[in-house]
């Protein structure tokens, strides 16, 4: 069995971000991985769903919870192209995500290392974080999206 790297999974999340961009949503993609398999995935779609909570991470976690038939996503890794916001970071704590891997920082609204350091506080669950995985492509897709809108 092939064991995939963080770069591989982040590339998959970037493909989802491209799908989101094709629908005029802010291009962020996320996947949830358990035992080297994708169990949940999503991209930003708050406009299409008319749902302010329809961020890529939330969609991916909902999808994973349904797939695993459990609201606890124990031993999973969530890969996302952009540093999570406070809502998504809080949902990850509630879901008991084991590990978070994100591509690029969100200086305006990131809740892991940029604006807030939500996981730096004592909670009932700790999430191991890695950042900077494919940071340039993750930042570039956002830059391209926002430049096209100006």
Sine and cosine of phi, psi and omega as CSV:
sin_phi,cos_phi,sin_psi,cos_psi,sin_omega,cos_omega
0.00,0.00,0.70,-0.71,0.03,-1.00
-0.98,0.19,0.75,-0.66,0.11,-0.99
-0.99,-0.17,0.87,-0.48,-0.07,-1.00
-1.00,0.05,0.47,-0.88,-0.03,-1.00
-1.00,-0.03,0.19,-0.98,0.08,-1.00
-0.85,0.52,-0.62,0.79,0.03,-1.00
-0.87,0.50,-0.67,0.74,0.01,-1.00
-0.87,0.49,-0.76,0.65,-0.04,-1.00
-0.92,0.39,-0.61,0.79,0.02,-1.00
-0.91,0.41,-0.58,0.81,0.06,-1.00
-0.88,0.48,-0.62,0.78,0.05,-1.00
-0.90,0.43,-0.65,0.76,0.05,-1.00
-0.90,0.43,-0.62,0.79,0.05,-1.00
-0.89,0.45,-0.59,0.81,0.06,-1.00
-0.89,0.46,-0.62,0.78,0.06,-1.00
-0.92,0.38,-0.63,0.78,0.05,-1.00
-0.87,0.50,-0.63,0.78,0.06,-1.00
-0.87,0.49,-0.64,0.77,0.04,-1.00
-0.89,0.46,-0.67,0.74,0.04,-1.00
-0.89,0.45,-0.68,0.74,0.00,-1.00
-0.89,0.46,-0.58,0.82,0.01,-1.00
-0.91,0.42,-0.32,0.95,0.03,-1.00
-0.96,-0.27,0.25,0.97,0.04,-1.00
0.94,0.35,0.36,0.93,0.10,-0.99
-1.00,-0.07,0.40,-0.92,0.09,-1.00
-0.85,0.53,0.82,-0.57,-0.16,-0.99
-0.97,0.23,1.00,0.01,0.10,-0.99
-0.79,-0.62,0.74,-0.67,0.03,-1.00
-0.83,-0.56,0.49,-0.87,-0.02,-1.00
-0.57,-0.82,0.55,-0.83,0.13,-0.99
-0.70,-0.72,0.46,-0.89,0.11,-0.99
-0.92,-0.40,0.78,-0.62,-0.06,-1.00
-0.88,-0.48,0.70,-0.71,0.10,-1.00
-0.70,-0.72,0.78,-0.63,0.03,-1.00
0.78,0.63,0.71,0.70,0.10,-1.00
0.92,0.38,0.40,0.92,0.03,-1.00
-0.70,-0.71,0.58,-0.81,0.10,-1.00
-0.96,0.26,0.82,-0.57,0.05,-1.00
-0.93,-0.38,-0.16,0.99,0.03,-1.00
-0.34,-0.94,0.51,-0.86,0.02,-1.00
-0.42,-0.91,0.37,-0.93,0.04,-1.00
-0.09,-1.00,0.22,-0.98,0.13,-0.99
-0.67,-0.74,0.30,-0.95,-0.02,-1.00
-0.83,0.56,0.73,-0.68,0.07,-1.00
-0.44,-0.90,0.64,0.77,0.03,-1.00
-0.92,0.40,-0.50,0.87,0.01,-1.00
-0.95,0.32,-0.78,0.62,-0.03,-1.00
-0.89,0.46,-0.63,0.78,-0.03,-1.00
-1.00,0.02,-0.11,0.99,-0.11,-0.99
0.75,0.66,0.77,0.63,-0.09,-1.00
-0.63,-0.78,0.94,-0.34,-0.03,-1.00
-0.90,0.43,-0.26,0.97,0.02,-1.00
-1.00,-0.05,0.04,1.00,-0.09,-1.00
-0.99,0.13,0.79,0.61,0.10,-0.99
-0.98,0.18,0.36,-0.93,-0.05,-1.00
-0.81,0.59,-0.70,0.71,-0.04,-1.00
-0.90,0.43,-0.68,0.73,-0.01,-1.00
-0.90,0.43,-0.71,0.71,0.02,-1.00
-0.87,0.49,-0.72,0.70,-0.01,-1.00
-0.89,0.45,-0.66,0.75,0.01,-1.00
-0.93,0.37,-0.65,0.76,0.06,-1.00
-0.87,0.49,-0.71,0.71,0.01,-1.00
-0.88,0.48,-0.69,0.72,0.01,-1.00
-0.91,0.41,-0.68,0.73,0.00,-1.00
-0.88,0.48,-0.66,0.75,0.04,-1.00
-0.91,0.40,-0.68,0.74,0.00,-1.00
-0.89,0.45,-0.69,0.72,-0.05,-1.00
-1.00,0.07,-0.15,0.99,-0.04,-1.00
0.82,0.57,0.71,0.70,-0.01,-1.00
-0.36,-0.93,0.72,-0.69,0.03,-1.00
-0.98,0.21,-0.21,0.98,0.09,-1.00
-1.00,-0.09,0.81,-0.58,-0.03,-1.00
-0.97,-0.25,0.84,0.55,-0.06,-1.00
-0.86,0.51,0.65,-0.76,0.08,-1.00
0.89,0.45,0.37,0.93,0.03,-1.00
-0.99,-0.17,0.36,-0.93,0.13,-0.99
-0.89,-0.46,0.74,-0.67,0.07,-1.00
-0.96,-0.27,0.83,-0.56,0.06,-1.00
-0.96,-0.29,0.77,-0.64,0.02,-1.00
-0.59,-0.81,0.59,-0.81,-0.11,-0.99
-0.96,0.28,-0.38,0.93,-0.03,-1.00
-0.78,-0.63,0.62,-0.79,0.05,-1.00
-0.76,0.65,0.76,-0.65,-0.05,-1.00
-0.90,0.43,0.50,-0.87,0.09,-1.00
-0.99,0.17,0.11,-0.99,0.01,-1.00
-0.85,0.52,-0.64,0.77,0.00,-1.00
-0.88,0.47,-0.75,0.67,-0.05,-1.00
-0.93,0.36,-0.64,0.77,0.03,-1.00
-0.89,0.46,-0.67,0.75,0.05,-1.00
-0.89,0.46,-0.66,0.75,0.04,-1.00
-0.90,0.44,-0.58,0.81,0.04,-1.00
-0.90,0.44,-0.64,0.77,0.07,-1.00
-0.89,0.46,-0.71,0.70,0.00,-1.00
-0.89,0.45,-0.58,0.81,-0.02,-1.00
-0.98,0.18,-0.23,0.97,-0.03,-1.00
0.92,0.39,0.60,0.80,0.12,-0.99
-0.83,0.56,0.70,-0.71,-0.02,-1.00
-0.98,0.18,-0.65,0.76,-0.13,-0.99
-0.61,-0.79,0.65,-0.76,0.08,-1.00
-0.89,-0.46,0.74,-0.67,0.10,-1.00
-0.80,-0.60,0.85,-0.53,0.04,-1.00
-0.79,-0.61,0.40,-0.92,-0.09,-1.00
-0.99,0.15,-0.94,0.34,-0.10,-1.00
-0.88,-0.48,0.40,-0.92,-0.01,-1.00
-0.98,0.21,0.39,-0.92,0.09,-1.00
-0.88,-0.47,1.00,-0.06,-0.08,-1.00
-0.90,0.43,-0.40,0.92,-0.03,-1.00
-1.00,0.01,-0.47,0.88,-0.11,-0.99
-0.54,-0.84,0.20,0.98,-0.03,-1.00
-0.94,0.34,0.67,-0.74,-0.07,-1.00
-0.92,-0.38,0.25,0.97,0.00,-1.00
-0.94,-0.34,-0.71,0.70,-0.03,-1.00
-0.63,-0.77,-0.23,0.97,-0.13,-0.99
-1.00,-0.09,-0.96,0.27,-0.04,-1.00
-0.99,0.11,-0.69,0.72,0.05,-1.00
-0.81,-0.59,0.28,-0.96,0.14,-0.99
-0.81,-0.59,0.92,0.38,-0.11,-0.99
-0.84,0.54,-0.63,0.78,-0.04,-1.00
-0.98,0.20,-0.10,1.00,0.04,-1.00
-0.98,0.20,-0.13,0.99,0.02,-1.00
-1.00,-0.07,0.33,-0.94,0.03,-1.00
-0.98,0.20,0.87,-0.50,0.04,-1.00
-0.84,-0.54,0.00,-1.00,0.05,-1.00
-0.98,0.17,0.00,1.00,-0.02,-1.00
-0.46,-0.89,0.65,-0.76,0.06,-1.00
-0.96,-0.30,0.65,-0.76,0.06,-1.00
-0.91,-0.42,0.80,-0.60,0.06,-1.00
-0.99,0.16,0.76,-0.65,-0.08,-1.00
-0.87,-0.49,0.62,-0.79,0.16,-0.99
-0.74,-0.67,0.62,-0.79,0.00,-1.00
-0.70,-0.71,0.19,-0.98,0.06,-1.00
0.99,0.10,0.15,0.99,0.02,-1.00
-0.97,0.24,0.89,-0.47,-0.09,-1.00
0.79,0.62,0.67,0.74,-0.07,-1.00
-0.84,0.55,-0.69,0.73,-0.04,-1.00
-0.90,0.44,-0.78,0.63,0.04,-1.00
-0.88,0.47,-0.58,0.82,0.02,-1.00
-0.92,0.40,-0.64,0.77,0.04,-1.00
-0.95,0.31,-0.62,0.78,-0.06,-1.00
-0.89,0.45,-0.64,0.77,-0.02,-1.00
-0.91,0.42,-0.60,0.80,0.06,-1.00
-0.93,0.36,-0.70,0.71,0.02,-1.00
-0.86,0.51,-0.72,0.70,0.01,-1.00
-0.87,0.49,-0.68,0.73,0.00,-1.00
-0.88,0.48,-0.76,0.65,-0.06,-1.00
-0.95,0.30,-0.53,0.85,0.08,-1.00
-0.91,0.41,-0.61,0.80,0.02,-1.00
-0.92,0.39,-0.44,0.90,-0.02,-1.00
-0.99,0.12,-0.27,0.96,-0.05,-1.00
-1.00,0.08,0.00,0.00,0.00,0.00
